[in-house]
Each structure stands twice: as structure tokens, then as C-alpha cells.
Amino acid sequence: MIYYIVLVQGVPESYGCARSRIDFQKKKDLFDGFGCEIKNVSKEEFEKVKKKVDIKTQLYRKHFQLILGGENM
């Protein structure tokens, strides 16, 4: 497994795993087309970034629930 993070303007926004170097290269080419950077990282760094991105996502969801007044998003 190849662990990677997706950086948008240097800020981690997403993460994922690739099964092979070929799969990783395909994903890298795809993200480069959108102006994002994909970075190969160790499993330990991947877990740290994953936790931060998940916390940020939860905060965004709570923020939009308050704004939109919806209970389930």
C-alpha cells in the first residue's frame, strides 16, 4: 500500500491509499490536472494527517448545520 495526502496550496485537504505504483501515478496525474499536489507519505504521517483532515471536516459539517439549520447533512 502506498499512502498519500492531497495538498491544495500546501494545505492537506484529503488522503488516500493506492494499491500499486501505477495506481499512485494515475492518481497523481489526475490531481495534478486540478492544480493539487499529491505527496507520498509514511503510514505514521498518513495517520496524523488523516486525523487532522477528519477533525476539520467535522468542524465544517457542524458549521454548515448551524448556518443551514439542518440536523442531518
C-alpha positions as protocol buffer text, in pm:
chain_id: "A"
residue {
  index: 1
  type: MET
  ca { x: 0 y: 0 z: 0 }
}
residue {
  index: 2
  type: ILE
  ca { x: 113 y: 349 z: -84 }
}
residue {
  index: 3
  type: TYR
  ca { x: -25 y: 617 z: 146 }
}
residue {
  index: 4
  type: TYR
  ca { x: -70 y: 968 z: 12 }
}
residue {
  index: 5
  type: ILE
  ca { x: -209 y: 1307 z: 105 }
}
residue {
  index: 6
  type: VAL
  ca { x: -356 y: 1567 z: -127 }
}
residue {
  index: 7
  type: LEU
  ca { x: -234 y: 1923 z: -76 }
}
residue {
  index: 8
  type: VAL
  ca { x: -422 y: 2227 z: -202 }
}
residue {
  index: 9
  type: GLN
  ca { x: -199 y: 2534 z: -186 }
}
residue {
  index: 10
  type: GLY
  ca { x: 21 y: 2348 z: 63 }
}
residue {
  index: 11
  type: VAL
  ca { x: -267 y: 2259 z: 299 }
}
residue {
  index: 12
  type: PRO
  ca { x: -368 y: 1892 z: 344 }
}
residue {
  index: 13
  type: GLU
  ca { x: -726 y: 1856 z: 218 }
}
residue {
  index: 14
  type: SER
  ca { x: -763 y: 1483 z: 155 }
}
residue {
  index: 15
  type: TYR
  ca { x: -588 y: 1148 z: 186 }
}
residue {
  index: 16
  type: GLY
  ca { x: -594 y: 801 z: 38 }
}
residue {
  index: 17
  type: CYS
  ca { x: -419 y: 475 z: -41 }
}
residue {
  index: 18
  type: ALA
  ca { x: -300 y: 334 z: -370 }
}
residue {
  index: 19
  type: ARG
  ca { x: -251 y: -36 z: -431 }
}
residue {
  index: 20
  type: SER
  ca { x: 50 y: -2 z: -661 }
}
residue {
  index: 21
  type: ARG
  ca { x: 298 y: 250 z: -803 }
}
residue {
  index: 22
  type: ILE
  ca { x: 97 y: 254 z: -1127 }
}
residue {
  index: 23
  type: ASP
  ca { x: -225 y: 333 z: -938 }
}
residue {
  index: 24
  type: PHE
  ca { x: -43 y: 604 z: -742 }
}
residue {
  index: 25
  type: GLN
  ca { x: 94 y: 758 z: -1064 }
}
residue {
  index: 26
  type: LYS
  ca { x: -254 y: 763 z: -1220 }
}
residue {
  index: 27
  type: LYS
  ca { x: -395 y: 943 z: -916 }
}
residue {
  index: 28
  type: LYS
  ca { x: -101 y: 1183 z: -916 }
}
residue {
  index: 29
  type: ASP
  ca { x: -162 y: 1269 z: -1282 }
}
residue {
  index: 30
  type: LEU
  ca { x: -532 y: 1323 z: -1211 }
}
residue {
  index: 31
  type: PHE
  ca { x: -472 y: 1554 z: -915 }
}
residue {
  index: 32
  type: ASP
  ca { x: -201 y: 1748 z: -1100 }
}
residue {
  index: 33
  type: GLY
  ca { x: -464 y: 1828 z: -1362 }
}
residue {
  index: 34
  type: PHE
  ca { x: -669 y: 2002 z: -1094 }
}
residue {
  index: 35
  type: GLY
  ca { x: -375 y: 2204 z: -961 }
}
residue {
  index: 36
  type: CYS
  ca { x: -338 y: 1992 z: -648 }
}
residue {
  index: 37
  type: GLU
  ca { x: -24 y: 1824 z: -523 }
}
residue {
  index: 38
  type: ILE
  ca { x: -23 y: 1460 z: -417 }
}
residue {
  index: 39
  type: LYS
  ca { x: 251 y: 1352 z: -178 }
}
residue {
  index: 40
  type: ASN
  ca { x: 365 y: 1000 z: -89 }
}
residue {
  index: 41
  type: VAL
  ca { x: 395 y: 972 z: 292 }
}
residue {
  index: 42
  type: SER
  ca { x: 474 y: 713 z: 557 }
}
residue {
  index: 43
  type: LYS
  ca { x: 191 y: 535 z: 737 }
}
residue {
  index: 44
  type: GLU
  ca { x: 265 y: 730 z: 1057 }
}
residue {
  index: 45
  type: GLU
  ca { x: 245 y: 1068 z: 882 }
}
residue {
  index: 46
  type: PHE
  ca { x: -65 y: 948 z: 695 }
}
residue {
  index: 47
  type: GLU
  ca { x: -243 y: 871 z: 1024 }
}
residue {
  index: 48
  type: LYS
  ca { x: -158 y: 1216 z: 1166 }
}
residue {
  index: 49
  type: VAL
  ca { x: -284 y: 1399 z: 858 }
}
residue {
  index: 50
  type: LYS
  ca { x: -593 y: 1176 z: 835 }
}
residue {
  index: 51
  type: LYS
  ca { x: -689 y: 1269 z: 1190 }
}
residue {
  index: 52
  type: LYS
  ca { x: -646 y: 1643 z: 1123 }
}
residue {
  index: 53
  type: VAL
  ca { x: -844 y: 1632 z: 797 }
}
residue {
  index: 54
  type: ASP
  ca { x: -1125 y: 1435 z: 964 }
}
residue {
  index: 55
  type: ILE
  ca { x: -1146 y: 1687 z: 1250 }
}
residue {
  index: 56
  type: LYS
  ca { x: -1156 y: 1975 z: 1002 }
}
residue {
  index: 57
  type: THR
  ca { x: -1432 y: 1800 z: 806 }
}
residue {
  index: 58
  type: GLN
  ca { x: -1639 y: 1752 z: 1122 }
}
residue {
  index: 59
  type: LEU
  ca { x: -1600 y: 2119 z: 1209 }
}
residue {
  index: 60
  type: TYR
  ca { x: -1714 y: 2222 z: 859 }
}
residue {
  index: 61
  type: ARG
  ca { x: -2020 y: 1998 z: 888 }
}
residue {
  index: 62
  type: LYS
  ca { x: -2116 y: 2144 z: 1225 }
}
residue {
  index: 63
  type: HIS
  ca { x: -2065 y: 2497 z: 1093 }
}
residue {
  index: 64
  type: PHE
  ca { x: -2291 y: 2439 z: 792 }
}
residue {
  index: 65
  type: GLN
  ca { x: -2553 y: 2265 z: 1006 }
}
residue {
  index: 66
  type: LEU
  ca { x: -2573 y: 2578 z: 1220 }
}
residue {
  index: 67
  type: ILE
  ca { x: -2595 y: 2806 z: 916 }
}
residue {
  index: 68
  type: LEU
  ca { x: -2849 y: 2599 z: 725 }
}
residue {
  index: 69
  type: GLY
  ca { x: -3042 y: 2484 z: 1030 }
}
residue {
  index: 70
  type: GLY
  ca { x: -3037 y: 2122 z: 914 }
}
residue {
  index: 71
  type: GLU
  ca { x: -2994 y: 1837 z: 1154 }
}
residue {
  index: 72
  type: ASN
  ca { x: -2859 y: 1573 z: 915 }
}
residue {
  index: 73
  type: MET
  ca { x: -2605 y: 1650 z: 647 }
}
